[in-house]
Amino acid sequence: MRQKIVAGNWKMHKNAEETEDLLNELIDKLPEDKEVNIIVAPTFVNLASAVDHLEYTNIEVAAQNMHQDESGAFTGEVSADMLKSIGVNTVILGHSERRAHFHETDSIIAYKVDTALKHDMRIIFCFGEELADRQSGNHFNIVENQLRDGLFQVDESHWERIVLAYEPVWAIGTGETASPQQAQEMHEFIRNTVRDRFGDGVADDVSILYGGSVKPDNANEIFSQPDVDGGLIGGASLKANDFAAIVSAI
């Protein structure tokens, strides 16, 4: 049975003091009786302190990115081993902002996936189409290609450490809105694409998160879709009340 997951991607927000304050709020407000895996992804500089702060809670810590090489002359980068050494065992890879602003290709992301799995890390693998792709009717092809070129090199035995996160980039900060039905349509397509490549076992067990501007007022309807197993939350994860409401909606 696949796992319900709500992950908060804090992006480049919250300094050390603000991170501690938000973590304290989340500890107080997040439900403890929900069967859901709760994850937060602070900035790199606050990961170690977040791991320590959340040690005795039901909240896990993820990194927002990592470099694909083990070590080397890569100024400003962070390796899988560095993340593991501070107790971070989950990493977000392939986020739309990494693809758009830092020119990460499917081949780079595939390399990162392989490195993370080599270090026994869990991966939240992000992918999704932009507005032009959706308007041209090419959205299914884009999603299938991103899965195939960035992830489908993974052996079936490793899929227990893969979480999928569909990001309709066209519905994030564009004024466009994705309906719950559109989310379900794409999630069903994603699950069937995985099924065609890896079979029923992997497809039925993999969690597929929705990353298209989930908020307290739409979370319940989105999460009620049969192939939506949770959310990768951006802005709403920076407000404890909103994030707690989203977790409670699953």
C-alpha positions in Angstrom: 0.0 0.0 0.0 1.5 3.3 -1.0 2.4 6.0 1.5 0.7 9.3 2.0 3.3 12.1 2.0 3.2 15.9 2.5 6.5 17.6 1.9 7.3 21.3 2.4 9.9 22.8 0.1 11.1 26.0 1.8 13.3 27.1 -1.1 15.5 30.1 -0.4 13.5 31.3 2.7 14.1 31.4 6.4 17.3 32.2 8.2 18.5 30.2 11.2 16.3 31.9 13.8 13.3 31.9 11.5 13.8 28.3 10.7 13.8 27.4 14.4 10.7 29.4 15.0 8.8 27.7 12.1 9.9 24.3 13.2 8.7 25.0 16.8 5.3 26.1 15.3 5.1 23.0 13.2 5.8 20.7 16.1 3.0 22.4 18.0 0.4 22.4 15.2 1.0 19.4 13.0 -1.3 16.4 13.8 0.4 13.4 15.4 -2.4 11.0 14.7 -2.4 11.1 10.9 -0.9 8.3 8.9 1.1 10.6 6.7 4.9 11.0 6.2 5.6 14.7 6.9 8.8 16.2 5.4 10.3 19.7 5.5 13.2 20.9 3.3 15.0 23.9 4.7 18.0 25.6 3.1 21.3 23.8 3.2 22.7 26.0 5.9 19.9 25.0 8.3 19.7 21.3 7.5 21.9 20.1 10.4 20.1 22.2 13.0 16.7 21.1 11.6 17.7 17.4 11.9 18.7 18.0 15.5 15.6 20.0 16.3 13.2 17.4 14.9 15.0 14.3 16.3 12.1 13.2 18.5 9.2 14.2 16.3 7.4 12.7 13.4 8.7 15.3 11.0 11.6 14.3 8.6 14.1 16.6 6.9 15.0 16.6 3.2 17.5 18.5 1.1 16.4 20.6 -1.8 19.2 19.4 -4.1 22.6 17.7 -4.2 25.5 17.4 -6.7 25.9 14.4 -8.8 29.6 13.8 -8.1 31.0 12.2 -5.0 33.4 15.1 -4.4 35.7 17.5 -6.3 36.3 21.1 -7.3 32.6 22.2 -7.4 32.5 25.4 -5.5 29.2 25.9 -3.6 27.9 22.4 -4.1 26.9 19.7 -1.6 27.4 15.9 -2.0 25.2 13.0 -1.0 27.8 11.9 1.5 27.7 15.3 3.2 24.0 15.1 3.5 24.0 11.6 4.9 26.7 12.6 7.4 24.3 15.1 9.1 21.4 12.7 9.1 19.6 13.8 5.9 18.4 10.8 4.0 15.9 12.3 1.5 16.6 14.7 -1.4 14.5 16.6 -3.9 15.8 16.2 -7.4 14.7 17.6 -10.7 12.7 20.5 -9.3 11.3 22.8 -12.0 13.3 25.7 -10.7 16.5 23.7 -10.9 15.6 22.8 -14.5 14.7 26.3 -15.5 17.1 28.6 -13.6 20.1 26.3 -13.3 19.7 24.4 -16.6 19.6 20.9 -15.2 19.0 18.5 -18.0 17.4 15.1 -17.8 20.8 13.5 -18.1 22.2 15.5 -15.2 19.1 14.6 -13.1 19.5 10.9 -14.0 23.1 11.1 -12.8 22.0 12.7 -9.5 19.3 10.0 -9.1 21.9 7.2 -9.5 24.3 8.9 -7.0 21.5 9.4 -4.4 20.5 5.7 -4.7 24.1 4.6 -4.4 24.1 6.3 -1.0 20.7 4.7 0.0 18.9 8.0 -0.1 15.2 8.4 -0.8 14.4 10.6 -3.8 11.5 13.0 -4.4 11.7 13.1 -8.2 10.1 16.2 -9.7 8.9 16.7 -13.3 6.2 18.5 -15.2 5.2 20.5 -18.2 5.2 24.3 -18.8 2.3 26.4 -20.0 3.3 26.2 -23.7 3.4 22.4 -23.5 0.0 22.3 -21.9 -1.5 24.7 -24.5 0.0 22.8 -27.4 -1.3 19.5 -26.1 2.2 18.1 -25.6 2.0 17.8 -21.9 1.8 14.0 -21.7 4.8 13.6 -24.0 6.9 16.0 -21.9 6.0 14.2 -18.7 6.7 10.7 -20.2 10.1 11.9 -21.6 11.2 13.4 -18.3 10.3 10.2 -16.5 12.0 8.0 -19.1 15.2 10.1 -19.5 15.7 11.1 -15.9 14.4 8.1 -13.9 13.6 5.0 -15.9 17.3 3.8 -15.8 16.6 2.9 -12.1 16.4 -0.8 -11.4 13.0 -2.1 -10.2 14.5 -3.0 -6.8 15.3 0.7 -6.1 11.7 2.0 -6.6 10.9 1.6 -2.9 13.1 4.7 -2.4 11.5 6.7 -5.2 8.7 9.3 -4.6 7.3 11.1 -7.7 6.3 14.7 -7.6 4.3 16.1 -10.5 4.7 19.8 -11.0 2.4 21.5 -13.5 4.7 24.5 -14.0 2.0 26.2 -16.0 -0.2 26.4 -12.8 2.5 27.8 -10.5 2.6 31.6 -10.3 1.1 32.1 -13.8 -2.5 33.0 -12.9 -3.6 29.7 -14.4 -5.3 27.1 -12.2 -5.1 23.3 -12.4 -8.3 21.6 -11.4 -8.4 18.5 -9.2 -9.6 16.6 -12.3 -6.6 17.7 -14.3 -4.3 16.6 -11.5 -6.0 13.2 -11.4 -5.8 12.8 -15.2 -2.0 13.4 -15.2 -1.4 11.3 -12.1 -3.3 8.4 -13.6 -1.2 8.8 -16.8 2.0 8.9 -14.7 1.1 5.7 -12.8 0.2 3.9 -16.0 3.5 5.0 -17.6 5.3 3.5 -14.6 3.2 0.4 -14.9 4.1 0.0 -18.6 7.8 0.1 -17.8 8.0 -1.6 -14.4 4.7 -3.5 -13.8 1.8 -3.4 -11.4 3.8 -3.8 -8.2 5.9 -0.7 -8.7 3.1 1.4 -10.2 0.7 0.5 -7.4 3.2 1.2 -4.6 4.9 4.4 -5.8 3.6 7.6 -4.1 2.8 10.4 -6.6 2.7 13.9 -5.0 1.0 16.9 -6.6 3.1 20.1 -6.7 0.8 22.7 -8.2 0.1 25.4 -5.6 -1.7 23.3 -3.0 -3.4 25.5 -0.3 -5.7 24.8 2.6 -8.8 25.7 0.6 -8.0 23.2 -2.3 -6.0 20.5 -0.5 -9.0 18.3 0.4 -10.4 18.1 -3.1 -6.9 17.5 -4.6 -6.0 14.8 -2.1 -9.3 13.0 -2.6 -8.3 12.1 -6.1 -7.5 8.4 -6.4 -4.0 8.7 -7.8 -2.9 11.7 -5.7 -0.9 10.5 -2.7 0.0 13.9 -1.2 1.7 17.1 -2.1 5.0 18.9 -2.5 4.1 22.2 -1.0 5.9 25.5 -1.7 4.7 28.8 -0.3 2.0 27.3 2.0 4.7 25.3 3.8 6.2 28.5 5.1 3.1 29.2 7.2 2.6 26.7 10.1 -1.2 27.1 10.1 -1.5 26.5 6.4 0.9 23.6 6.3 -0.9 22.0 9.2 -4.2 22.4 7.5 -2.9 20.8 4.3 -1.5 17.8 6.3 -4.8 17.4 8.0 -6.6 17.4 4.7 -4.9 14.2 3.5 
